[in-house]
Amino acid sequence: METENNLPVLNSEEIRVLGTLIEKCKTTPDYYPMTLNSLTAACNQKTSRKPVTQYDEETIVMALDSLRKMGFTSTATGGTSRSVKYKHNFTLVYQLTSAELSVIALLFLRGPQTVGELNTNSARLYEFESLEEVILVLDKLSHADTPFVKQLPKRHGQKEARFTHLFGEPIEFEEEDLPEEPARKNVNELEARLSIVESELASVKESLAKLMKELMG
């Protein structure tokens, strides 16, 4: 199955596995390619992941198998270790620069992010010189013959736009799913409290009027 941009549609497990292999290839080259055990632990690590997962090895193997059929992963042979190890072939399928690859890996592992978040989170994968460089990379990835990322519509209260990859089902935001704006929420609470106060005040005035009438009578 492919997206409208002719990219394969990956599920959440496949995205996590592929993103993790891309990340570890850059950040821990001494331990790459990765064993099944180390890959599972890396997929489930509690830092630099959103959401945090608890995938078992069977889930990882299934994801690796489907990614292999798409040409995104393969096993590594040779060396002194007898353990089967896995590596990504993402850059063999798509000719991307290190900067472009780091952005896609971050979007795979952390979900939609702003330009500033991508710049901050990319330090171990690629050292961007400025926010402008991040913007240029996003623009290139967004307007390539086969776009890899897109800008998401802003949610209520958001100042900066976020970007997401296009290897999964498009993220659509329903109005009822959006968080209520803090200012609107505060106004609603104040209006409710004011209504209660007005009601209590009216009751006090009515009681006071009756009391005054009895005293005057």
N, C-alpha and C positions, 0 to 999 in steps of 0.2 A: 504494500500500500504506500502511496506517495501523497505528499501535500500538493496544493495548487502550484507550488513553486518547484515541483519535481524533486523535492527532498523526501527521503524515507520518513515515515511516521514512526517514531520510537516511543515505547512506553516508558514509564517512570523508572523502572529497574534498568532498562537498557541505557537510558540517559545518564543515570547515576554511575553505572559501570564504565561507560565510555568516558564520561567526564573525569572520573577518578584515575583511569589509566593515563589520560592526557596530563592531568595534574602531576601525578607521581613520576612520570617520565621526566618532567622538568625539575621537580622539587627534591626528589630522592633518587637520582640516577644510579646510585650504588646498589639499590634494592629493586631495580627495574631491569627486565620484565618481572612481573609479580606472580607469586604463587597464589593459589586459590584462597588460602588462609589469610595471607596479607591483603589481598584484594578485598575480601569480605570485610575485614577489620577497617580498611580504609574507606570503604563505602559507608560503613556505619559509624565513622568517627563523629564525635560530638561537636567538633569545631569545623568551621568553613563548610558547613552543610546546612541546607534548608530545603525540605525538612530533615530532621535527624531520623534515621531509619534503623530497623532491626532485621535486615535481610539475612536469611540463612544461606548456607553454601549452595543448596539446591537451587534457590532463586537466582544466585549469581551465575551458576552453571547454565541455567536456562537462558539468561540474558546474554552470556558469552556466546552460546551456540547460535542464537538468532543474529547477533552482531557479526559473527563469523560468516554466516550465510550472506550478509549484506556487504561483506568485505571490509568491515570496520575493525575487526580484531583477528588475531591469529595466535598460535602457540609458538613458543620459542624453544629451540632445541640446542644442544651442545653445552659445553661447560662441564663442571664437576658435579653439579647437582642433578639428581635423578627426578626431582619434582617437576611436574609440568608447570610451565610459566606462561603468562599471557601478556600480550602487548597490543597497542592500538595501531591501526593502519590508516587513521583518519586523514593524515597529510598525504597519503598515497592516493586516496580517493578524491580529496579536494586540495588544490594547491593554495595553501594559506601561509601568510607570514606568521612569525612568532607572536606578534602583537595581535593579529586577528584570531589566532588559535587560543590565546590566553583569554580573550573576551568570550569566545564561545564556551570554553571550559568553565569559566566563572558562571555563565548563565545556565549551564548544565547543572552545576553543583549548588548554586545559591538561589536560583530562580531570578525573576525580573529584578533589575537594579538600575539605579540612576547613573549618570556619567561619573559623579563624584564617588559613588560606591564602587564602581568598576575600577576607578583609578586607585582607590585605597586598597581594595582587596587583591589587586593584581601583583603586588610587590614581589612575591616569590616566583611568580610565573613570568612576568615581564615588567620591566621598570619603565613606565611611561614618563616622558619628560614633562608633560603638562596635561591639563584637562582638554586643551585643544587637540592634542594628539589622540586622545580617547575618542573625541567627537569625530575626528577624521576617519578613524578606524570603523566606528559605528556607521558612519555615512557610507563608507565603501562596502561594508557588509550588508547594508540595507538596500543599496542601489546596484548591486552586482547583477549580472545576467541571471544568476540564480541567487536571489536574496537569502541570507542566512539569519538575519535578525529583523525585527521591526519595533517601532515605537508604540507603546501602549497608550491609550487615552488616560488622561489624568483622573485620579479619583478625587472626590470632594476633599478639599483641604490640602491637597498636595501641591507643592510649588514646583517640583521638578518632575519631568517626564521619566518614565522607566522604559527599559528595553528588554525584550525577551527573544529567545531563539525560535526558529521556525521548524525544528525537528520533531515537534510534538503537536498535539491538538491545540489549535489557537485558544488563547486565554480570553474569555469574554466576561465582562463584568455586568451583572444584572443590577439594576438600580436598588433593589431591595437588599442586595448583598453588600452594598457599600456602607462603610461606617458613617454614622451620623456626624455631621460637623460639630465639633466641640461648642462653638458659639451658639449654634441652633439648639443644641441639647441644653445648654445653660439657660437660654431664653425660655425654653419650654418648661424647665423646672421652676424658674422664677414666676412664670405666668400661673402655674399650678398653685404655687405657694401663695401668690397674691390673691387668687380666687378664694382660697381657704380663709385668708385673713379678712377679706371683704365680707365673706359670709358670716364669720364670727363677729365682726364689727356691727353688721346689720342686726344680728341677734341681740348684742349688748345694747344697742340704741333702742330697740323695741322694748327690752326689759326695763331700761331706764325711763322710757316714756311712760310705761304703765305705772312704775313706782312713783313718778312725779305726779301723775294724775290722781293716784290714791292719796298722796300727801296733800295735794291741793284741795281734794274733795273733803 
